[in-house]
Structure formats: structure tokens, C-alpha cells
Amino acid sequence: MGNASPPSISDLRKLVNIISNSVDKIEEGYTAHAAPLPTLATTEPTLSSVAFEPDVLKATAALTAACTQLQHTVQPQTTQIFHCATGHFLSSSMSVAIQAHVTEALRSAGDKGLHVRDIAKYSNVHPEKLARCLRMLATHYIFREVAPDVFANNRLSVQLDTGKDAELLRTQEPHEWFEGTNGRAAICYYITGFQYDVAGKLPETILDPATADSSSITDAAVTRVTGEKRGMFEWLMQPEQTKYRSVFNNAMVGVEMYNFPGFVLHDEIGWETLPKGSVVVDVAGGVGTHSLIVARAHPHLRVVVEDLPATIDQAKAYWNLHLPEAVSDGRVDFTEYDFFQPNPIKGAAVYFCRQTIHNWPDKEAIQILRQMSDAADAHSRIVITGHVILFACPEAKSSEWSVPPAPEPLLANYGAASRTAYVTDMIMMGTFHSGQRTGEQYAGLIRQAGLKIDKIVGDYENGGLLHILCSKA
Ligand SMILES: C[S@@+](CC[C@H](N)C(=O)[O-])C[C@H]1O[C@@H](n2cnc3c(N)ncnc32)[C@H](O)[C@@H]1O
């Protein structure tokens, strides 16, 4: 977008053309696979695999960026800025819907929906207040108000379905709601609850002279929420946080929704090319959600899930539930491991480290990468998976890192389309005093840890995760 010149009518037309061309590409993709076009009016939770075809993904990013930019260009700026300032009410409405088990209550009602009086039966919520929260969500395309005060699920609201019975959920505590689920409701519960509070403490943490210049994990905004001067993980690993740790670990299972299904199976990692019995180490794997997908797709591999002791206990339970044959066949091991110490598994085929480097400031991030580098041999692949920040303006090319900017007049980083990367960056700042990194910053850390980047793959246009494929330098 030209910074100096005001938007002209031709900019509006350029945006409309991007939208029109993107719709052509998306239609082409769906037609080629004889798949039905996306619609809001469905309760089918699974997206068509066509949505993740590279050309369709690119067109989706351009379409999303252009639609949002067009809206922001023409809607009165006073309205825009007010809508932006009030965004937190969307989160709080979603939090109510999750805690009142609305999606589950609506599951069997189908398109005709339920009156809010019947939806409100599964919690203490007052029907009139619930209706207002659901109307707020329906106004943003989450749920449908099919008649006054009658709501139904749609394609977006069903993402919050735990798959459990609303009556059962009513009798349970939050840490039980998400056990054995796909984690999507859990991550939304975590973000609209705990992370909502962290976001509220962010401005004072950034501005308070006592913390303004600090990057210490024990000064992050989260400590003003927990009331304890401990890093998030140190706080979470305490025995008294067992219940919340369960919510958190289930939320991490749901992080999969930030990206397309099976991203961990990306061809460029070359899982299928590894010899039988090759060892894949899931460093700080959490419950091992992603290495489990690898183990299921490639049973010739052996997996080691490494994490802190309390999480390893939950990892064992997770694998026993979702892939018990890997446990009984000895294809998976669980290792209690502190990633600041030497890794006990030397010369593994793959060290896989997903969504973890962003939790740590540079010094610690380099130590974690260094331990992988020291444990690796010349044949090991080190796969670092995370979001990468692009500037909102065109940037100079580097030798290790460069991606083409979005077409004019879009913001170079695809603006609203790539929001996930920037939102998760703010979460990292509030929770860990850390953050997502630019490509240059990642390249610097990787170099200092004695590694080199071989390739970067993933959907940066939509702010998705990228795999940074590395080996020993
Ligand atoms: C954001 S989670 C990511 C989990 C998993 N890789 C995923 O993508 O779902 C970060 C993980 O780092 C683990 N962790 C934190 N400190 C650690 C340490 N010192 N050693 C090993 N793991 C640690 C946490 O327990 C948590 O499971």
C-alpha cells in the first residue's frame, strides 16, 4: 500500500480485482477436485482438503487481505477504530458460549436450532444474557440466529464442539471438559480466559518503569495474572496447577487448528525416506500430538517424546488413548528431559521442535537449539517449526531468508490474512516476554547454535507455521 498517497478509486478497483481473481482461483481449485465450494451454512467441521492446496491457500490469503483492506478503506474510520477498540467483547462472548456448552447443546437441533431458554439449561447463565452473547457472535458469523432468540450451529461454531454431551459437561469441571478432545474448544477456552487476562495486563507491563525494559520471563504480564514471580512453565508445573496444566496441554493439542491438518507430514521433511527404525525426537513435544501423527502415518519410525516430568505423564496417557499400538509395540518412548541440558538421544534422524523456540528469549532459545545441534550428527535433520514475522512493508532480501511480498496495493505481509503470526507474537510477549521472530532473527539464532538452514517451507501468506529445515553447520 502506498504510504504517501491517499487511497484512490483505482486502489479500490485493484482490491476488487484481487478479490475477483482470487475467487476464480479458488473456484478452479474446487472444480478441479469436484469438491463443493465452501459455505457458512454447514455444520460439517472438517474443511475440504482443497482448502490446503498451495494455489487455493495463496488465493485465500490474497482474498482475505483484499477484503479486509477494502473494508478498512471505505468504512468510516471512526467506526473502524471503535470496532477495533471493542474486539475483546467478541472474545468474552465466545468464552461464555464455551462455558455454557452452547455448541454441544445445539448439536442435535440441526438447522432449526434451539430457543435460548433451552440452550441456557446447561450452565448458570441467564437466557437473556446468553442471547446477547450469541447474537454478538452470530453478527460475526459464529452461530446463526435463525429466528429471534433461536440459535443454530454453523461451520464456525462447530469448531468449539468437544464432542461430549452438554448434560455431562454441566456436571464436570473445566479440566475434564477437554480430556480426549481435538483441543479446539480447549485452545479457545484458554485464549478467551487465561490469555484474555494476560492481554489485559500487557499495557501496564509494557509501560510500568519497573518492567518496561525487562525481558525477564519472571516480569512478563502473565505474572500479574498468576500473582507469582515465576515463569509460566514453572508456575504451570506446580502440583497445585495439575488441573490447569491439563487444560493447557489439551489447548496445545488444539494449536493444530492454527495450521492445516497434517502439516507435520510435509513432503519436504522426507519422513518416508528415513530408514526403518530411524529415531525421531520430539523435543519439548508436549503430549506428543504431532509426533503421534508422524508415528501413525509412518509406522517404520521410532519416536521419543521429550518434555518435563509432569507433561510426560500426560503424554503417556495421550498416546495410550490415541495410538496404543505404538506404545505396546515399543515404537514410542517417553523421556523426562530439561532442554537446557545435553540431549540424551545422540545422532537421531530427526530432532523436531515445534512451537517452542518462541517461548524463550534469545539467550535461552540459542541454548535449546545448541543442545539439539550438539546431539545431532552430520545426517540428522533438525526441524524447527514456528510462525515467522514479516514486516508490514517490503523488506530487503537476505541470503537465507526471503519471501515475495503480497501484490500491491496489499500490505506486504498480507495484512489480516496473516493475523495468526502477530496474535501469537503478542501471546508470547504477554506470557514469556518472548516472541515470534522475523526470518533474519531466526537465521541468527540458528547460526549461533551451530546449525544452518537448508530450506523453509509453509504457508507464510496466511500467517501459518513454517518448517525451518536445518542441519549441522
Ligand atoms: C508451547 S508448548 C509446545 C508443545 C509441542 N511441541 C507442540 O507443538 O504442541 C512448549 C513445551 O515446552 C515444554 N517445556 C518448557 N520448559 C521445558 C524445559 N526446560 N525442558 C523441556 N521442555 C520444556 C512445555 O512443557 C511444553 O510442552
The ligand as a Gaussian input file, in Angstrom:
#p B3LYP/6-31G(d) Opt

LIG

0 1
 C        4.153000     -24.371000      23.559000
 S        4.432000     -25.969000      24.138000
 C        4.687000     -26.847000      22.619000
 C        4.448000     -28.304000      22.755000
 C        4.566000     -29.105000      21.448000
 N        5.888000     -29.013000      20.860000
 C        3.501000     -28.700000      20.470000
 O        3.833000     -28.145000      19.425000
 O        2.321000     -28.962000      20.738000
 C        6.076000     -25.864000      24.814000
 C        6.514000     -27.109000      25.563000
 O        7.799000     -26.842000      26.153000
 C        7.868000     -27.624000      27.343000
 N        8.972000     -27.136000      28.188000
 C        9.040000     -25.974000      28.884000
 N       10.211000     -25.878000      29.538000
 C       10.915000     -27.004000      29.245000
 C       12.211000     -27.484000      29.617000
 N       13.018000     -26.787000      30.407000
 N       12.592000     -28.663000      29.110000
 C       11.793000     -29.390000      28.292000
 N       10.552000     -28.992000      27.909000
 C       10.122000     -27.801000      28.381000
 C        6.491000     -27.433000      27.947000
 O        6.199000     -28.389000      28.934000
 C        5.605000     -27.521000      26.697000
 O        5.148000     -28.831000      26.494000

